[in-house]
Amino acid sequence: MMDRARMPLPVTLNPAVRPAAEGPPAARRVHELPKPKGEPVIGNMRQLDGLRFHATLENWARELGPLYRFTVLNRTMVVASSRPALTALMRERPDLIRRGSRTSVMMEEAITPGVFSAEGEDWRQQRKLVMRALTPEVVHNFFPTLAALTERLRLRWVAAAEAGRKIDVLRDLKAWTLDVTIGLAMGHDIDTLQNEHNPLQRDIETVFERIARRLTTPVPYWRLFRLAVDRESDAAAQRISDAVAGFIANARARIAANPALRAKPSNMLEALVVARDEPGSGFTDEAVIGNAITMVFAGEDTTSNTIGWLLDFLVRHPDCNAAVAREADAVLGADKVLQDYRLLDSLPYLDAALREGMRLKPVAPFMILEPVADIVIDDTLIPAGTPIFTLLRHSFERDNTLVEPELFRPERWLAGSEPGADDPARKLFPFGGGPRFCPGRYLAMAEMKIAVSMLAHQFTPVLDPGAPAVEERFTFTMTPSVLPVLLQPRR
């Protein structure tokens, strides 16, 4: 008999989410939802392993269905995973639905507030600021720098291969992504790829790790007292803010010396400064600092881990690996790194492989949302302020039209490859959805395509037989525990 949690949901044209004040009364209340067994007072707290947090929620959804609850210290959380409900929740942001307040507060406690944690009208203003700094034109102006940083990554790998040194691919991808992000966001080349002990990189990693640990810690002890790790994180966050303030001063000096940068800023920080300095903009230097830092946090692990997961799939599927290499060879030709941003659209198979990798191993497998007023989800009344864990990955497992969805098959995203390949109902959520769709999507896709096309054109990734098994670990993003990939130069 088919597990009811895996059965396809009926298609409905009615909204899956609505304000409680509209329409008939809900048929049930939150306390009537199914829940996993727990313990008195602490509820399900002991079952929520931080590094496997996402997997625990997904396993419960397979057992309990698309809408259930769990409790921690007598606080009730709701978990939703039907695609219609998730789509509707994201569509209702930021007026009816907001990011989980606990997540936003923790982000603001650790770093200067930015568009990630902003809500309501504040979010609308900051979104305008960030969108000015992440337009395709800004990314196009930055593309020569992106190509140069990718060439530096290629040369590092070539030198390591020639010297017989084992390449730590995931470490280098993280450093390269940070260099790219700092280069675009701040206009500075910190070269963490070669300088493994760069203090700014260490500070960013320190703050990132602290946010991740706090998100999965039930009791916010740090608001009462600080442990040594919290004091270390506070100091790192202050050093990051001081560094960004210095970058802003440098950006203003460059703009004053070259007024043409007002029309064509060469990096995100210049674009933010130009927008902030316009008469009546309403923006502050604090908003510039917060969003520049947010750009770094949002762009480092997400991009490098997405590439890492894709490489893990490619080394296990040699036919897909070969298809990516053939396409890269045809597009790059004699170039070792993509030099023309217009050629990014000439890599349809790589684009499909990235989509398939993000479907199976999204770096954000869930999102925490919260209603600002009572709402109804699937005929269940959800009170205002109730945390809602939206299982983005599991929603696709639960309700999709794919052929053999458990398999890695990039071809499924190419038009005409299988029934419904261009069906908009297949929409993925790796960059969120609705009005708060990730503003950095274009940059992230450009980064991933230029890096993977270079790798496929110059190297053959193969499985490292001596590496341990890969495990999913939740560390604010879903990270591979290891990347069992060896790079062999192509002849």
C-alpha positions, 0 to 999 in steps of 0.5 A, a space after each residue: 500500500 502506498 505511504 499516504 505521505 508520498 501520495 500525490 496531492 490533488 490539484 486545486 485552484 483554490 488558495 491553499 493559504 488565506 487570512 483567517 478573517 476571510 472565508 468560512 471558519 477553519 475546520 481544525 486547530 493547530 493542536 489537532 494536527 498530528 505530531 511526533 511523540 515527545 517528552 513532557 515539557 521539553 517536547 521533541 527537543 532531544 530529537 532535533 539534532 542540529 546537524 540533521 535538523 532538516 532531515 528530521 523534519 523531512 522524515 516526520 513529514 513522510 510519516 505524518 503528512 504535509 501539515 503537522 506540528 512539533 513542540 520544544 519547551 511547550 512552544 508549538 511549531 508547524 511544518 508545511 510541505 504541500 507545494 500549493 501551501 508553500 507557494 501561497 505562503 511565499 506569495 503573501 510575503 511581506 504583508 501577511 507572512 514574514 521571515 521567522 522572527 527568531 531567525 531575523 532577531 538572531 541575524 540582527 544580533 550577530 551582524 548589522 541588519 540588512 534586507 535579509 532580516 528586514 520586514 514590511 516597509 523597511 524591507 521594501 526600501 532596502 530591497 530597492 537599494 539591493 536591487 540597484 546593486 545587483 542588476 544584470 548590468 552591474 554583474 556584466 561590468 564585474 564579469 571581467 573580474 569574475 573571469 580573472 578570479 576564476 583563472 586564478 582558481 584554475 592556475 591553483 588547481 593546475 599547479 597542485 596537479 603538476 606537483 602531485 598535491 591533492 586538491 581540497 576542492 570544496 575548500 578552494 571553492 569556498 575561498 574562491 566564492 568568498 573572493 568573488 563575493 568580496 570583489 563584487 560587494 566591496 571592490 576589494 581582492 582579499 585573495 583567500 584562495 592563496 591566503 588561507 589565514 586571511 583574518 576577514 575570512 576567519 571572522 566571517 566563518 566565525 560569525 556564520 558558525 555562531 548564527 548556525 548554532 544559535 538557530 538550532 539552540 532551543 534556549 537563547 542563553 546568550 541574551 543572559 550571559 556570553 560564553 567565550 564563543 559568543 564574545 569571540 563572535 561579537 568581536 569578529 562581527 565588529 571587525 567585519 563592520 569596521 572593515 566594511 566602513 573602510 571599504 565604503 570610504 574607499 568607494 566614495 573616494 573612487 566615485 569622487 575621483 571618477 564621477 562616471 562610476 555614478 552611472 556605471 558602478 563597478 561593484 555592488 558597494 559603489 552601487 549602494 553608495 550611489 543610491 544612498 547618496 542620492 538626495 532624499 534617498 532615505 538610506 543610511 550608511 548603516 543600511 549600506 554596511 548591513 546589506 554589503 555584509 548580508 551579500 557576503 553571508 548570502 553568497 559564500 556558502 550557498 554558491 560553493 556548496 551548490 557547486 560541491 553537491 553538483 560535482 558529487 553527482 557528476 562524479 557518480 554519473 560519468 555520462 552526465 559528467 561527459 555531457 557537461 564537458 562536451 558542452 563546455 568544450 564547444 562554448 569555451 573553445 580555445 579559452 580556458 575560462 569563459 570571457 563573455 557573459 553573453 555565453 552564459 546562456 549557451 550552456 543549457 545542459 549545465 543549467 539543467 544539471 545545476 537545476 537538478 542538483 539544486 532539486 535533490 540537494 538544495 542548500 536551503 532545504 527549508 525556510 522558517 516563516 511566520 504569519 503576522 495575523 491568524 491564517 488558514 492553511 489547508 483548512 487549519 487555523 494557524 495563530 499569528 506568530 506561530 513559526 512555520 517550517 516550510 520544507 522546500 525540498 520535501 515539497 518537490 518529493 511529495 508533489 511532482 510530475 517527474 519520471 523516476 524523481 529519485 534519480 539525478 537526470 539533468 535532461 529532465 529540465 530540457 524542453 521535450 526530454 520528458 512529458 511536462 519538462 517545461 511545466 511551470 508547476 515544476 518550479 523549484 525553490 532554491 532562490 525562494 519565491 514570491 516578492 522576496 525572491 532572492 535578488 542575487 539569483 543572476 549573480 549566483 547562476 553566473 558564478 556557478 556556470 563560469 566555475 563549473 564550465 572551467 572545471 569541466 573544460 580543463 579537468 576530469 572530476 573523478 570519485 575519490 575511492 578513499 573518501 568517507 561517505 558524504 553526509 548532509 549537514 545543516 550548518 545554516 546551509 545544507 553542506 556536504 560533510 566531505 567532497 570525494 572529488 579528485 581533479 585530473 587535468 585533461 590532456 
